[in-house]
């Protein structure tokens, strides 16, 4: 009987110790769960920030391209001479954020020299359809990195 009582007491102590360990493990699991959740929230927020940065870069690039077009119409006639087309190509070539198909740009601007048609060409940078072959794409934003 005494041996059984000792065993029961030991089991009681062991059960209490196991409950303490279980409580600690539950605490760790909850903390890690919260940490994982917080990490996921940070990753999601970072993704949103990256997308916002891309949009800002695109807007800055469009603004710089628009300035290059407007400054290239030197005589402000709203029509591009051969010399102004050359200036436009040089100005666009100095923009670090874009690359462009010079031959295609020259052909399109020469075909319709109006300021409005050149501005319409800038919209090409908005085309993200990957099915458009590179030889038909005039502008591309350079990858960052």
Rosetta constraint file for C-alpha pairs under 8 A:
AtomPair CA 1 CA 5 HARMONIC 6.15 0.50
AtomPair CA 2 CA 6 HARMONIC 6.18 0.50
AtomPair CA 3 CA 7 HARMONIC 6.15 0.50
AtomPair CA 4 CA 8 HARMONIC 6.11 0.50
AtomPair CA 5 CA 9 HARMONIC 6.10 0.50
AtomPair CA 6 CA 10 HARMONIC 6.08 0.50
AtomPair CA 7 CA 11 HARMONIC 6.03 0.50
AtomPair CA 8 CA 12 HARMONIC 6.08 0.50
AtomPair CA 9 CA 13 HARMONIC 6.25 0.50
AtomPair CA 10 CA 14 HARMONIC 6.00 0.50
AtomPair CA 11 CA 15 HARMONIC 5.87 0.50
AtomPair CA 12 CA 16 HARMONIC 6.19 0.50
AtomPair CA 13 CA 17 HARMONIC 6.16 0.50
AtomPair CA 14 CA 18 HARMONIC 6.04 0.50
AtomPair CA 15 CA 19 HARMONIC 6.12 0.50
AtomPair CA 16 CA 20 HARMONIC 6.30 0.50
AtomPair CA 17 CA 21 HARMONIC 6.23 0.50
AtomPair CA 18 CA 22 HARMONIC 5.91 0.50
AtomPair CA 19 CA 23 HARMONIC 6.06 0.50
AtomPair CA 20 CA 24 HARMONIC 6.22 0.50
AtomPair CA 21 CA 25 HARMONIC 6.08 0.50
AtomPair CA 22 CA 26 HARMONIC 6.07 0.50
AtomPair CA 23 CA 27 HARMONIC 6.17 0.50
AtomPair CA 24 CA 28 HARMONIC 6.23 0.50
AtomPair CA 25 CA 29 HARMONIC 6.05 0.50
AtomPair CA 26 CA 30 HARMONIC 6.07 0.50
AtomPair CA 27 CA 31 HARMONIC 6.08 0.50
AtomPair CA 28 CA 32 HARMONIC 6.00 0.50
AtomPair CA 29 CA 33 HARMONIC 5.93 0.50
AtomPair CA 30 CA 34 HARMONIC 6.08 0.50
AtomPair CA 31 CA 35 HARMONIC 6.06 0.50
AtomPair CA 32 CA 36 HARMONIC 6.00 0.50
AtomPair CA 33 CA 37 HARMONIC 6.07 0.50
AtomPair CA 34 CA 38 HARMONIC 5.96 0.50
AtomPair CA 35 CA 39 HARMONIC 6.01 0.50
AtomPair CA 36 CA 40 HARMONIC 6.14 0.50
AtomPair CA 37 CA 41 HARMONIC 6.24 0.50
AtomPair CA 38 CA 42 HARMONIC 6.24 0.50
AtomPair CA 39 CA 43 HARMONIC 6.19 0.50
AtomPair CA 40 CA 44 HARMONIC 6.11 0.50
AtomPair CA 41 CA 45 HARMONIC 6.11 0.50
AtomPair CA 42 CA 46 HARMONIC 6.04 0.50
AtomPair CA 43 CA 47 HARMONIC 6.27 0.50
AtomPair CA 44 CA 48 HARMONIC 6.48 0.50
AtomPair CA 45 CA 49 HARMONIC 6.26 0.50
AtomPair CA 46 CA 50 HARMONIC 6.15 0.50
AtomPair CA 47 CA 51 HARMONIC 6.32 0.50
AtomPair CA 48 CA 52 HARMONIC 6.22 0.50
AtomPair CA 49 CA 53 HARMONIC 6.13 0.50
AtomPair CA 50 CA 54 HARMONIC 6.25 0.50
AtomPair CA 51 CA 55 HARMONIC 6.35 0.50
AtomPair CA 52 CA 56 HARMONIC 6.23 0.50
AtomPair CA 53 CA 57 HARMONIC 6.09 0.50
AtomPair CA 54 CA 58 HARMONIC 6.14 0.50
AtomPair CA 55 CA 59 HARMONIC 6.13 0.50
AtomPair CA 56 CA 60 HARMONIC 6.08 0.50
AtomPair CA 57 CA 61 HARMONIC 5.99 0.50
AtomPair CA 58 CA 62 HARMONIC 6.10 0.50
AtomPair CA 58 CA 141 HARMONIC 7.57 0.50
AtomPair CA 59 CA 63 HARMONIC 6.17 0.50
AtomPair CA 60 CA 64 HARMONIC 6.20 0.50
AtomPair CA 61 CA 65 HARMONIC 6.10 0.50
AtomPair CA 61 CA 97 HARMONIC 6.54 0.50
AtomPair CA 61 CA 98 HARMONIC 7.49 0.50
AtomPair CA 61 CA 141 HARMONIC 7.97 0.50
AtomPair CA 62 CA 66 HARMONIC 6.02 0.50
AtomPair CA 62 CA 122 HARMONIC 7.45 0.50
AtomPair CA 63 CA 67 HARMONIC 6.19 0.50
AtomPair CA 64 CA 68 HARMONIC 6.22 0.50
AtomPair CA 64 CA 95 HARMONIC 7.48 0.50
AtomPair CA 65 CA 69 HARMONIC 6.29 0.50
AtomPair CA 65 CA 92 HARMONIC 6.62 0.50
AtomPair CA 65 CA 95 HARMONIC 7.80 0.50
AtomPair CA 65 CA 122 HARMONIC 7.40 0.50
AtomPair CA 66 CA 70 HARMONIC 6.20 0.50
AtomPair CA 66 CA 119 HARMONIC 7.13 0.50
AtomPair CA 66 CA 122 HARMONIC 7.72 0.50
AtomPair CA 67 CA 71 HARMONIC 5.93 0.50
AtomPair CA 68 CA 72 HARMONIC 6.03 0.50
AtomPair CA 68 CA 88 HARMONIC 6.42 0.50
AtomPair CA 68 CA 91 HARMONIC 5.73 0.50
AtomPair CA 68 CA 92 HARMONIC 6.36 0.50
AtomPair CA 69 CA 73 HARMONIC 6.71 0.50
AtomPair CA 69 CA 88 HARMONIC 6.12 0.50
AtomPair CA 69 CA 115 HARMONIC 7.87 0.50
AtomPair CA 69 CA 118 HARMONIC 7.47 0.50
AtomPair CA 69 CA 119 HARMONIC 7.32 0.50
AtomPair CA 70 CA 74 HARMONIC 7.91 0.50
AtomPair CA 70 CA 115 HARMONIC 7.96 0.50
AtomPair CA 72 CA 84 HARMONIC 5.50 0.50
AtomPair CA 72 CA 85 HARMONIC 7.30 0.50
AtomPair CA 72 CA 87 HARMONIC 5.73 0.50
AtomPair CA 72 CA 88 HARMONIC 5.17 0.50
AtomPair CA 72 CA 91 HARMONIC 7.75 0.50
AtomPair CA 73 CA 77 HARMONIC 7.00 0.50
AtomPair CA 73 CA 78 HARMONIC 6.66 0.50
AtomPair CA 73 CA 79 HARMONIC 7.02 0.50
AtomPair CA 73 CA 80 HARMONIC 6.11 0.50
AtomPair CA 73 CA 84 HARMONIC 6.00 0.50
AtomPair CA 73 CA 115 HARMONIC 7.73 0.50
AtomPair CA 74 CA 84 HARMONIC 6.80 0.50
AtomPair CA 78 CA 114 HARMONIC 5.73 0.50
AtomPair CA 78 CA 115 HARMONIC 4.82 0.50
AtomPair CA 78 CA 116 HARMONIC 7.69 0.50
AtomPair CA 79 CA 113 HARMONIC 5.25 0.50
AtomPair CA 79 CA 114 HARMONIC 4.41 0.50
AtomPair CA 79 CA 115 HARMONIC 5.56 0.50
AtomPair CA 80 CA 84 HARMONIC 5.44 0.50
AtomPair CA 80 CA 85 HARMONIC 5.98 0.50
AtomPair CA 80 CA 109 HARMONIC 7.76 0.50
AtomPair CA 80 CA 113 HARMONIC 5.00 0.50
AtomPair CA 80 CA 114 HARMONIC 6.36 0.50
AtomPair CA 80 CA 115 HARMONIC 7.02 0.50
AtomPair CA 81 CA 85 HARMONIC 6.16 0.50
AtomPair CA 81 CA 113 HARMONIC 7.40 0.50
AtomPair CA 82 CA 86 HARMONIC 6.28 0.50
AtomPair CA 82 CA 110 HARMONIC 7.72 0.50
AtomPair CA 83 CA 87 HARMONIC 6.32 0.50
AtomPair CA 84 CA 88 HARMONIC 6.06 0.50
AtomPair CA 85 CA 89 HARMONIC 6.27 0.50
AtomPair CA 85 CA 106 HARMONIC 7.08 0.50
AtomPair CA 85 CA 109 HARMONIC 7.28 0.50
AtomPair CA 85 CA 110 HARMONIC 7.80 0.50
AtomPair CA 86 CA 90 HARMONIC 6.33 0.50
AtomPair CA 87 CA 91 HARMONIC 6.08 0.50
AtomPair CA 88 CA 92 HARMONIC 6.07 0.50
AtomPair CA 89 CA 93 HARMONIC 5.97 0.50
AtomPair CA 89 CA 102 HARMONIC 7.00 0.50
AtomPair CA 89 CA 106 HARMONIC 7.83 0.50
AtomPair CA 90 CA 94 HARMONIC 6.45 0.50
AtomPair CA 91 CA 95 HARMONIC 6.95 0.50
AtomPair CA 92 CA 98 HARMONIC 7.90 0.50
AtomPair CA 93 CA 98 HARMONIC 7.98 0.50
AtomPair CA 93 CA 99 HARMONIC 7.39 0.50
AtomPair CA 93 CA 100 HARMONIC 7.90 0.50
AtomPair CA 96 CA 142 HARMONIC 7.99 0.50
AtomPair CA 97 CA 141 HARMONIC 5.81 0.50
AtomPair CA 97 CA 142 HARMONIC 5.41 0.50
AtomPair CA 98 CA 139 HARMONIC 6.79 0.50
AtomPair CA 98 CA 140 HARMONIC 5.66 0.50
AtomPair CA 98 CA 141 HARMONIC 4.53 0.50
AtomPair CA 98 CA 142 HARMONIC 5.21 0.50
AtomPair CA 99 CA 139 HARMONIC 5.99 0.50
AtomPair CA 99 CA 140 HARMONIC 5.46 0.50
AtomPair CA 99 CA 141 HARMONIC 6.45 0.50
AtomPair CA 99 CA 142 HARMONIC 6.35 0.50
AtomPair CA 100 CA 105 HARMONIC 7.73 0.50
AtomPair CA 100 CA 138 HARMONIC 5.32 0.50
AtomPair CA 100 CA 139 HARMONIC 4.40 0.50
AtomPair CA 100 CA 140 HARMONIC 6.16 0.50
AtomPair CA 101 CA 105 HARMONIC 6.11 0.50
AtomPair CA 101 CA 135 HARMONIC 7.70 0.50
AtomPair CA 101 CA 137 HARMONIC 7.23 0.50
AtomPair CA 101 CA 138 HARMONIC 4.97 0.50
AtomPair CA 101 CA 139 HARMONIC 6.60 0.50
AtomPair CA 102 CA 106 HARMONIC 6.04 0.50
AtomPair CA 102 CA 138 HARMONIC 7.60 0.50
AtomPair CA 103 CA 107 HARMONIC 6.20 0.50
AtomPair CA 104 CA 108 HARMONIC 6.13 0.50
AtomPair CA 104 CA 136 HARMONIC 7.70 0.50
AtomPair CA 104 CA 138 HARMONIC 6.32 0.50
AtomPair CA 105 CA 109 HARMONIC 6.09 0.50
AtomPair CA 105 CA 138 HARMONIC 6.15 0.50
AtomPair CA 106 CA 110 HARMONIC 5.85 0.50
AtomPair CA 107 CA 111 HARMONIC 6.07 0.50
AtomPair CA 108 CA 112 HARMONIC 6.47 0.50
AtomPair CA 109 CA 113 HARMONIC 5.13 0.50
AtomPair CA 109 CA 114 HARMONIC 7.80 0.50
AtomPair CA 109 CA 117 HARMONIC 7.55 0.50
AtomPair CA 109 CA 118 HARMONIC 6.21 0.50
AtomPair CA 112 CA 117 HARMONIC 6.52 0.50
AtomPair CA 112 CA 118 HARMONIC 7.92 0.50
AtomPair CA 113 CA 117 HARMONIC 6.99 0.50
AtomPair CA 113 CA 118 HARMONIC 7.15 0.50
AtomPair CA 114 CA 118 HARMONIC 6.45 0.50
AtomPair CA 115 CA 119 HARMONIC 6.19 0.50
AtomPair CA 116 CA 120 HARMONIC 6.14 0.50
AtomPair CA 117 CA 121 HARMONIC 6.38 0.50
AtomPair CA 118 CA 122 HARMONIC 6.83 0.50
AtomPair CA 119 CA 123 HARMONIC 7.35 0.50
AtomPair CA 120 CA 124 HARMONIC 7.75 0.50
AtomPair CA 121 CA 138 HARMONIC 7.89 0.50
AtomPair CA 122 CA 139 HARMONIC 7.57 0.50
AtomPair CA 123 CA 127 HARMONIC 7.25 0.50
AtomPair CA 124 CA 137 HARMONIC 6.91 0.50
AtomPair CA 124 CA 138 HARMONIC 6.46 0.50
AtomPair CA 124 CA 139 HARMONIC 6.16 0.50
AtomPair CA 125 CA 138 HARMONIC 7.58 0.50
AtomPair CA 125 CA 139 HARMONIC 5.19 0.50
AtomPair CA 125 CA 140 HARMONIC 5.74 0.50
AtomPair CA 125 CA 141 HARMONIC 7.10 0.50
AtomPair CA 132 CA 136 HARMONIC 6.62 0.50
AtomPair CA 132 CA 137 HARMONIC 6.86 0.50
AtomPair CA 133 CA 137 HARMONIC 6.62 0.50
AtomPair CA 134 CA 138 HARMONIC 7.97 0.50
